[in-house]
Amino acid sequence: MNMEIVKSGSAEAEVRIAGMLQVHKFIVASEKTGFGEIPVLVPEKKVTLPTTEAMKVANQLDLPVRSASGTVFPQGKFAKDFALK
């Protein structure tokens, strides 16, 4: 888990939406799960983030990302890996 991003509260990442490469700011929010609360990155602007781009951002920043179809985790990680203790 990238604790620097969690402490700062936001991060920027490049995403491709509708064929255009854009830089978007992601805000750290918390989400309740069965393992406790986990930090999740949410796009600052109300943008429909495609699942494929959410997967890229999650792997790049090593944090879960909320997309149009749900929460996406970095490859090989699950909610229990991000539970705040």
C-alpha positions as CSV (number, residue, x, y, z in Angstrom):
1,M,0.0,0.0,0.0
2,N,1.3,3.4,-0.9
3,M,1.1,5.2,2.5
4,E,2.5,8.5,1.0
5,I,-0.6,8.9,-1.1
6,V,-2.9,8.0,1.8
7,K,-1.2,10.6,4.1
8,S,-1.2,13.3,1.4
9,G,-4.9,12.6,0.6
10,S,-4.6,12.8,-3.2
11,A,-2.6,11.7,-6.3
12,E,-2.6,12.5,-10.0
13,A,-2.5,9.9,-12.8
14,E,-2.8,9.8,-16.5
15,V,-6.0,8.1,-17.8
16,R,-7.3,7.6,-21.3
17,I,-11.0,8.5,-21.6
18,A,-12.8,8.5,-24.9
19,G,-9.4,8.1,-26.7
20,M,-7.9,11.2,-25.1
21,L,-5.0,11.0,-22.6
22,Q,-5.9,13.2,-19.6
23,V,-4.4,13.9,-16.2
24,H,-6.9,13.5,-13.4
25,K,-6.6,14.0,-9.7
26,F,-7.8,11.2,-7.4
27,I,-8.9,11.8,-3.8
28,V,-8.4,9.3,-1.1
29,A,-11.7,8.2,0.4
30,S,-12.5,5.3,2.8
31,E,-14.8,2.4,2.0
32,K,-16.3,-0.1,4.5
33,T,-15.6,-3.8,3.8
34,G,-15.8,-7.0,5.8
35,F,-12.2,-6.5,6.8
36,G,-12.6,-2.9,8.0
37,E,-12.2,0.4,6.3
38,I,-9.9,0.6,3.3
39,P,-8.5,3.7,1.5
40,V,-9.9,4.0,-2.1
41,L,-9.0,6.5,-4.8
42,V,-11.9,8.3,-6.3
43,P,-11.7,10.7,-9.3
44,E,-12.0,14.3,-8.1
45,K,-14.3,15.3,-11.0
46,K,-17.4,13.4,-11.8
47,V,-15.9,11.4,-14.7
48,T,-16.9,7.9,-15.8
49,L,-13.7,6.0,-15.4
50,P,-13.5,2.8,-17.6
51,T,-12.6,-0.4,-15.7
52,T,-9.4,-0.9,-17.8
53,E,-8.1,2.5,-16.9
54,A,-9.0,2.0,-13.3
55,M,-7.0,-1.2,-13.3
56,K,-4.0,0.7,-14.7
57,V,-4.2,3.4,-12.1
58,A,-4.6,0.8,-9.3
59,N,-1.5,-1.0,-10.4
60,Q,0.5,2.2,-10.9
61,L,-0.4,3.8,-7.5
62,D,-0.8,0.5,-5.5
63,L,-4.2,1.5,-4.1
64,P,-7.8,0.4,-4.9
65,V,-9.6,2.7,-7.4
66,R,-13.4,3.2,-7.7
67,S,-14.6,2.9,-11.3
68,A,-17.9,3.0,-13.1
69,S,-18.4,-0.7,-12.4
70,G,-17.1,-0.9,-8.9
71,T,-13.9,-1.0,-6.9
72,V,-10.8,-2.3,-8.7
73,F,-7.7,-3.6,-6.7
74,P,-4.1,-3.8,-7.8
75,Q,-3.1,-7.1,-9.3
76,G,-2.7,-9.9,-6.7
77,K,-4.2,-7.8,-3.9
78,F,-7.6,-7.9,-2.1
79,A,-9.5,-5.8,0.4
80,K,-7.8,-7.5,3.4
81,D,-4.4,-6.2,2.1
82,F,-5.5,-2.6,2.5
83,A,-7.5,-2.8,5.8
84,L,-6.4,0.0,8.2
85,K,-5.3,-1.3,11.5
